[in-house]
C-alpha cells in the first residue's frame, strides 16, 4: 500500500466526522437566533409571572398565543410559498414584489386584528390596545424578514435579527423591573420597541424591498399562489392550531385567564423546542425545495433526517433541564400562588406534545418543499376536530390541565398520517 493510498483511506474513514461537523455548524447557526429569542421570552415570561397577578399573566400568555397563531398564518399565506417559489430557477423580481406587498398588507391587517382582540377582551385601556396592535404588525414584519433571509441563504442575518430582538427586549424589561414599573402596558411597550428595532436590523436590502419596492408589486400575481399553495396551507394552519392550542382558547374562554395561567407557565419550559423547530423548518425547507426542483430527492430526504436528529436532540435537552428545575428548584421559578404539582403535570403533557410534534415536523417540511400542501391540510383537519372535542370533554370532566390530553391525541393522529403520506409520496416518484 502506498503512502498516498493510505492517506486516502484515512480521509475516507473519518469523512463522517467532517459531515457531522458541517451539519452541526449549520444547525448551530440556525438555532442560535431562535434560542436567544426563546431564552429572552423565557426570562421575560418569568418576570411577568412574578410581577403580574395570575389573571393578568394568563391574559398576556393568551395574547401571545394569538400572536403565535398569526405567525402560523404568515407561514401559510406567505412564508411557506415564498420559501418554495423563491428557490426555483425562474423566480423573478416581479414575483418577489408580489410577496413583499402581500406581507405588508398582511402585517397591517394583523395589527388591526390584534388591536381588536385586545379591545374585545378588555386587556387594559386605549394605550394597551394600540400597543398590542402595533406590536402585532411589527412582529409579522420581523417574522417575514427572518424567512426572507433564510430563503436567500443568509442565516447570519437571521441571527442578527433575533439577537437584536432578544437583547432589546431583555434590557427594556430589566429597566422597567428595576424601576418597579413592570406592568402590562410597559411590557407591551418593550415588546413593540424590540420588534420594530429587529425589523430595522434586517438590513437595507430587506427594508428597501419591504417598504419601497413592495408598492410596485401587484397582488394579481398572488392568485396562482393562493390557488396552488396558500389556501391549502391556510386550511392546514387553522386545523393545526386547533390541534395544538384548542385547550388555550377553550380554557381561557370557559374557565378564564387565571385557569390558563398554570398551563402557560408549564409551556414556558418547552418553548425552546418549538422555536428551534420553526427556525430549522425555515432553514431546511428552502434547501429541500431547491434539491427537489433539481431532481435530488435523496438529498432532500437526507436533510429531513438530519433535521429530525437535531430537533429531537433539542427536545431531549429541553425536557431534561425542565425536569431538573421542577424536581429540585420549583419554588425558584414559580410564585407561591401557583401549585407546583399542577404545573408539573401540565409540563409533562406539554413534553409529550412537543416530542410528537418534533418527530413530525421534518416530514411536514419535506412534503411542503415537495408542494404537497393539500395533502398536509387533509390530515390536520381530522386531528383538529378530534382535539377540540376531546379537549372540551376533558376540560369539563377533569379540569384545565387534563384538556391538554386532546392535543396529545391530535398529535398522535398527525404523526401517523404524515408518516404514511411521506411513504406514499416517495413510492410515487
C-alpha positions as CSV (number, residue, x, y, z in Angstrom):
1,X,0.0,0.0,0.0
2,X,1.4,3.4,-1.0
3,X,1.5,6.3,1.4
4,X,-1.0,8.3,-0.8
5,X,-3.4,5.3,-0.8
6,X,-3.2,5.0,3.0
7,X,-3.8,8.7,3.4
8,X,-6.9,8.5,1.2
9,X,-8.3,5.6,3.2
10,X,-7.7,7.6,6.4
11,X,-9.6,10.6,5.0
12,X,-12.4,8.4,3.8
13,X,-12.6,6.7,7.2
14,X,-13.0,9.9,9.0
15,X,-15.1,11.7,6.5
16,X,-18.2,11.2,8.6
17,X,-16.6,13.5,11.3
18,X,-16.4,16.3,8.7
19,X,-20.0,15.7,7.7
20,X,-21.2,15.8,11.3
21,X,-19.2,18.9,11.9
22,X,-20.7,20.6,8.9
23,X,-24.3,19.6,9.9
24,X,-23.6,20.8,13.5
25,X,-22.2,24.1,12.2
26,X,-25.3,24.7,10.0
27,X,-27.7,23.9,12.8
28,X,-25.8,25.8,15.4
29,X,-26.2,29.0,13.3
30,X,-29.9,28.1,12.7
31,X,-30.6,27.6,16.4
32,X,-28.6,30.5,17.8
33,X,-31.1,33.1,16.9
34,X,-34.3,31.3,18.0
35,X,-32.6,30.1,21.2
36,X,-31.7,33.7,22.0
37,X,-35.3,34.7,21.4
38,X,-36.6,31.7,23.3
39,X,-34.3,32.5,26.2
40,X,-35.4,36.1,26.2
41,X,-39.0,35.2,26.1
42,X,-38.5,32.7,28.9
43,X,-36.8,35.3,31.2
44,X,-39.5,37.9,30.2
45,X,-42.3,35.5,31.0
46,X,-40.7,34.6,34.3
47,X,-40.6,38.3,35.2
48,X,-44.2,38.8,34.2
49,X,-45.1,35.6,36.1
50,X,-43.8,37.1,39.3
51,X,-44.8,40.8,38.6
52,X,-48.4,40.3,37.4
53,X,-51.5,38.8,39.1
54,X,-52.4,35.3,37.9
55,X,-55.3,36.6,35.8
56,X,-53.2,39.3,34.1
57,X,-50.4,36.8,33.3
58,X,-52.9,34.4,31.8
59,X,-54.2,37.2,29.7
60,X,-50.7,38.1,28.4
61,X,-50.0,34.5,27.7
62,X,-53.2,34.1,25.7
63,X,-52.4,37.3,23.7
64,X,-49.0,35.8,22.8
65,X,-50.8,32.6,21.7
66,X,-52.8,34.8,19.3
67,X,-49.5,36.2,18.0
68,X,-48.2,32.7,17.6
69,X,-51.2,31.8,15.6
70,X,-50.6,34.9,13.4
71,X,-47.0,33.6,12.8
72,X,-48.6,30.4,11.6
73,X,-51.0,32.3,9.3
74,X,-47.9,34.2,7.9
75,X,-46.3,30.8,7.3
76,X,-49.3,29.6,5.4
77,X,-50.1,32.6,3.3
78,X,-46.6,34.0,2.6
79,X,-43.6,32.4,4.2
80,X,-44.0,28.8,3.1
81,X,-45.0,29.6,-0.6
82,X,-42.2,32.2,-0.7
83,X,-39.5,29.8,0.6
84,X,-40.5,27.3,-2.1
85,X,-41.1,29.7,-5.1
86,X,-38.0,31.8,-4.3
87,X,-35.7,28.8,-4.8
88,X,-37.0,28.0,-8.3
89,X,-34.7,28.9,-11.2
90,X,-37.4,31.0,-12.8
91,X,-38.2,33.2,-9.7
92,X,-38.4,36.9,-10.9
93,X,-38.2,40.3,-9.3
94,X,-41.9,40.9,-10.0
95,X,-42.8,37.7,-8.1
96,X,-40.7,39.0,-5.1
97,X,-42.5,42.3,-5.1
98,X,-45.8,40.4,-5.0
99,X,-44.8,38.6,-1.9
100,X,-43.5,41.7,-0.2
101,X,-46.6,43.6,-0.9
102,X,-48.8,40.7,0.4
103,X,-46.7,40.6,3.5
104,X,-47.0,44.4,4.1
105,X,-50.8,44.2,3.8
106,X,-50.9,41.1,6.0
107,X,-48.8,42.7,8.7
108,X,-51.1,45.8,8.8
109,X,-54.1,43.6,8.9
110,X,-52.7,41.6,11.8
111,X,-52.1,44.8,13.7
112,X,-55.7,45.8,13.3
113,X,-57.0,42.4,14.3
114,X,-54.7,42.3,17.4
115,X,-55.9,45.7,18.5
116,X,-59.5,44.5,18.0
117,X,-58.9,41.4,20.1
118,X,-57.3,43.4,22.9
119,X,-60.2,45.8,22.9
120,X,-62.7,42.9,22.8
121,X,-61.3,41.1,25.9
122,X,-60.7,44.4,27.7
123,X,-56.9,44.0,28.0
124,X,-56.3,47.4,29.5
125,X,-57.2,50.8,28.1
126,X,-56.7,52.5,24.8
127,X,-52.9,52.6,25.1
128,X,-52.7,48.9,25.6
129,X,-55.0,48.3,22.7
130,X,-52.9,50.4,20.4
131,X,-49.6,48.9,21.6
132,X,-50.8,45.4,21.0
133,X,-51.9,46.3,17.5
134,X,-48.5,48.0,16.7
135,X,-46.6,45.0,18.2
136,X,-48.7,42.6,16.1
137,X,-47.8,44.5,12.9
138,X,-44.0,44.7,13.6
139,X,-44.0,41.1,14.9
140,X,-45.2,39.9,11.4
141,X,-42.7,42.1,9.6
142,X,-39.9,40.6,11.7
143,X,-41.2,37.1,11.0
144,X,-41.1,37.5,7.3
145,X,-37.7,39.3,7.5
146,X,-36.3,36.1,9.0
147,X,-37.9,33.9,6.4
148,X,-36.6,36.1,3.6
149,X,-33.0,35.8,5.0
150,X,-33.3,32.0,5.1
151,X,-34.7,32.0,1.5
152,X,-31.7,33.9,0.2
153,X,-29.5,31.6,2.3
154,X,-28.2,34.3,4.7
155,X,-28.7,32.6,8.1
156,X,-26.3,35.1,9.9
157,X,-28.8,37.8,9.1
158,X,-31.4,35.9,10.9
159,X,-29.1,35.6,13.9
160,X,-28.7,39.4,13.8
161,X,-32.5,40.0,13.7
162,X,-33.2,37.5,16.6
163,X,-30.3,38.6,18.8
164,X,-31.3,42.3,18.4
165,X,-34.8,41.5,19.4
166,X,-33.7,39.4,22.4
167,X,-31.2,42.0,23.7
168,X,-33.6,44.9,23.4
169,X,-36.5,43.1,25.0
170,X,-34.5,41.9,28.0
171,X,-32.8,45.2,28.6
172,X,-36.1,47.0,28.3
173,X,-37.9,44.7,30.7
174,X,-34.9,44.7,33.1
175,X,-35.1,48.5,33.2
176,X,-38.8,48.5,34.0
177,X,-38.3,45.9,36.6
178,X,-35.5,47.9,38.4
179,X,-37.8,50.9,38.2
180,X,-40.6,48.9,39.8
181,X,-42.8,49.7,36.8
182,X,-43.3,46.4,35.1
183,X,-46.9,46.4,34.1
184,X,-49.0,45.2,31.2
185,X,-48.6,48.5,29.3
186,X,-44.8,48.8,29.9
187,X,-44.2,45.2,28.9
188,X,-46.1,45.7,25.6
189,X,-44.1,48.9,25.0
190,X,-40.9,47.0,25.4
191,X,-42.1,44.2,23.1
192,X,-43.2,46.7,20.5
193,X,-39.9,48.6,20.5
194,X,-37.8,45.4,20.3
195,X,-39.8,44.1,17.4
196,X,-39.5,47.4,15.5
197,X,-35.8,47.6,16.1
198,X,-35.3,44.0,14.9
199,X,-37.1,44.9,11.6
200,X,-34.6,47.7,11.3
201,X,-31.7,45.2,11.9
202,X,-32.9,43.1,8.9
203,X,-30.7,45.1,6.5
204,X,-31.1,47.9,4.0
205,X,-31.9,45.5,1.1
206,X,-34.9,44.0,3.1
207,X,-36.2,47.4,4.2
208,X,-36.0,48.7,0.6
209,X,-37.9,45.7,-0.7
210,X,-40.5,45.7,2.1
211,X,-41.3,49.4,2.3
212,X,-40.4,50.8,-1.2
213,X,-40.4,48.1,-3.9
214,X,-43.4,46.3,-2.4
215,X,-45.6,49.2,-3.7
216,X,-44.6,48.4,-7.3
217,X,-45.8,44.8,-6.9
218,X,-49.2,43.5,-8.0
219,X,-51.4,41.2,-6.0
220,X,-52.7,39.7,-9.2
221,X,-49.6,37.5,-9.2
222,X,-50.7,36.1,-5.8
223,X,-53.7,34.4,-7.4
224,X,-51.9,31.3,-8.5
225,X,-50.0,31.1,-5.2
226,X,-53.4,31.1,-3.4
227,X,-54.9,28.5,-5.7
228,X,-51.9,26.1,-5.7
229,X,-50.5,26.5,-2.2
230,X,-51.8,29.1,0.3
231,X,-55.4,28.1,0.5
232,X,-54.4,24.5,1.4
233,X,-51.7,25.7,3.8
234,X,-54.2,28.1,5.4
235,X,-56.6,25.3,6.0
236,X,-53.8,23.2,7.4
237,X,-52.8,26.0,9.8
238,X,-56.3,26.5,11.1
239,X,-56.6,22.8,11.8
240,X,-53.1,22.6,13.2
241,X,-53.8,25.5,15.6
242,X,-56.9,23.6,16.7
243,X,-54.7,20.5,17.2
244,X,-52.1,22.3,19.3
245,X,-53.8,25.2,21.0
246,X,-57.5,24.3,21.3
247,X,-57.1,24.0,25.0
248,X,-55.8,27.6,25.3
249,X,-58.9,29.0,23.7
250,X,-61.3,26.7,25.5
251,X,-59.7,27.2,28.9
252,X,-59.4,30.9,28.6
253,X,-63.0,31.4,27.3
254,X,-64.7,28.9,29.6
255,X,-62.6,28.9,32.8
256,X,-60.9,32.3,32.5
257,X,-57.3,33.6,32.1
258,X,-56.4,32.7,35.7
259,X,-57.1,29.0,34.9
260,X,-55.0,29.2,31.8
261,X,-52.0,30.7,33.7
262,X,-50.6,27.4,35.1
263,X,-50.8,25.8,31.6
264,X,-49.0,28.8,30.1
265,X,-46.3,28.7,32.9
266,X,-45.7,25.0,32.1
267,X,-45.4,25.7,28.4
268,X,-42.6,28.2,29.0
269,X,-40.2,25.3,29.8
270,X,-40.8,23.7,26.4
271,X,-40.7,26.9,24.4
272,X,-37.1,26.3,23.1
273,X,-38.3,23.2,21.2
274,X,-41.0,25.0,19.2
275,X,-38.8,28.0,18.5
276,X,-35.9,25.8,17.2
277,X,-38.4,23.7,15.2
278,X,-39.8,26.7,13.4
279,X,-36.3,28.1,12.7
280,X,-35.0,24.8,11.4
281,X,-38.0,24.5,9.2
282,X,-37.3,27.9,7.7
283,X,-33.7,26.9,7.2
284,X,-34.3,23.5,5.6
285,X,-37.5,23.9,3.6
286,X,-35.9,26.2,1.0
287,X,-32.9,23.9,0.7
288,X,-35.2,20.9,0.3
289,X,-37.3,22.7,-2.3
290,X,-34.2,23.6,-4.3
291,X,-33.0,20.0,-4.1
292,X,-36.3,18.5,-5.2
293,X,-36.6,21.1,-8.0
294,X,-33.2,19.9,-9.3
295,X,-34.2,16.3,-9.1
296,X,-32.1,15.5,-6.0
297,X,-34.8,13.9,-3.9
298,X,-32.4,11.8,-1.8
299,X,-30.6,14.9,-0.7
300,X,-33.9,16.5,0.5
301,X,-34.8,13.3,2.4
302,X,-31.4,13.2,4.0
303,X,-31.8,16.8,5.1
304,X,-35.2,15.9,6.7
305,X,-33.4,13.1,8.5
306,X,-30.7,15.4,9.8
307,X,-33.5,17.9,10.8
308,X,-35.1,15.1,12.9
309,X,-31.9,14.2,14.7
310,X,-31.3,17.9,15.5
311,X,-34.8,18.8,16.8
312,X,-35.0,15.6,18.9
313,X,-31.7,16.4,20.5
314,X,-33.1,19.9,21.3
315,X,-36.2,18.2,22.8
316,X,-34.2,15.8,24.9
317,X,-32.1,18.6,26.3
318,X,-35.0,20.9,27.0
319,X,-37.1,18.2,28.7
320,X,-34.0,17.3,30.9
321,X,-33.5,20.8,32.0
322,X,-37.2,21.3,32.7
323,X,-37.3,18.1,34.8
324,X,-34.3,19.2,36.8
325,X,-35.8,22.5,37.6
326,X,-39.2,21.1,38.6
327,X,-37.7,18.3,40.7
328,X,-35.1,20.4,42.5
329,X,-35.9,24.1,42.3
330,X,-39.7,24.5,41.7
331,X,-40.1,27.5,44.1
332,X,-37.2,29.3,42.3
333,X,-39.4,29.6,39.2
334,X,-43.0,29.5,40.4
335,X,-44.6,32.1,42.7
336,X,-46.2,30.9,45.9
337,X,-49.7,31.2,44.4
338,X,-49.0,28.6,41.8
339,X,-49.4,24.9,42.6
340,X,-46.2,23.1,41.6
341,X,-47.9,19.8,41.2
342,X,-50.4,21.3,38.7
343,X,-47.7,23.0,36.7
344,X,-45.6,19.8,36.6
345,X,-48.5,17.7,35.4
346,X,-49.1,20.3,32.6
347,X,-45.4,20.3,31.7
348,X,-45.3,16.5,31.4
349,X,-48.2,16.7,28.9
350,X,-46.5,19.5,27.1
351,X,-43.4,17.4,26.8
352,X,-45.4,14.6,25.1
353,X,-47.0,17.1,22.7
354,X,-43.7,18.8,21.7
355,X,-42.0,15.4,21.4
356,X,-44.5,14.0,18.9
357,X,-44.6,17.3,17.0
358,X,-40.8,17.4,16.8
359,X,-40.8,14.0,15.3
360,X,-43.4,15.0,12.7
361,X,-42.1,18.5,11.7
362,X,-39.3,17.3,9.4
363,X,-41.7,15.2,7.4
364,X,-44.1,18.2,7.1
365,X,-41.3,20.4,5.9
366,X,-40.2,17.9,3.3
367,X,-43.8,17.5,2.0
368,X,-44.2,21.3,1.9
369,X,-41.0,21.6,-0.1
370,X,-42.4,19.0,-2.5
371,X,-45.5,21.2,-2.9
372,X,-47.9,18.8,-1.2
373,X,-49.8,21.5,0.7
374,X,-53.2,20.0,0.0
375,X,-52.1,16.6,1.3
376,X,-51.0,18.0,4.6
377,X,-54.2,20.0,5.1
378,X,-56.4,17.0,4.9
379,X,-54.5,15.3,7.8
380,X,-54.8,18.2,10.2
381,X,-58.5,18.7,9.6
382,X,-59.2,15.4,11.3
383,X,-56.7,15.9,14.1
384,X,-58.1,19.4,14.8
385,X,-61.7,18.1,15.1
386,X,-60.6,15.3,17.4
387,X,-58.5,17.7,19.6
388,X,-61.3,20.2,20.0
389,X,-63.9,17.5,21.0
390,X,-61.6,15.6,23.3
391,X,-60.1,18.8,24.9
392,X,-63.6,20.1,25.6
393,X,-64.8,16.9,27.2
394,X,-61.6,16.6,29.3
395,X,-61.9,20.2,30.4
396,X,-65.5,19.7,31.6
397,X,-64.8,16.3,33.2
398,X,-61.3,16.7,34.7
399,X,-60.2,20.4,34.5
400,X,-57.8,22.6,32.5
401,X,-54.7,20.5,32.8
402,X,-56.5,17.4,31.5
403,X,-57.6,19.3,28.4
404,X,-54.0,19.0,27.1
405,X,-54.8,15.3,26.6
406,X,-56.8,16.4,23.5
407,X,-53.6,17.9,22.0
408,X,-51.7,14.7,22.7
409,X,-54.2,12.6,20.9
410,X,-54.3,15.1,18.0
411,X,-50.6,15.0,17.6
412,X,-50.6,11.2,17.5
413,X,-53.1,11.2,14.6
414,X,-50.9,13.8,12.8
415,X,-47.7,11.7,13.3
416,X,-49.3,8.5,12.0
417,X,-50.8,10.1,8.9
418,X,-47.8,12.2,8.0
419,X,-45.6,9.1,8.1
420,X,-48.0,7.3,5.7
421,X,-48.1,10.3,3.3
422,X,-44.3,10.6,3.2
423,X,-44.0,6.9,2.2
424,X,-46.8,7.3,-0.4
425,X,-45.1,10.4,-1.9
426,X,-41.7,8.6,-2.1
427,X,-43.1,5.5,-3.6
428,X,-44.8,7.5,-6.3
429,X,-41.6,9.2,-7.5
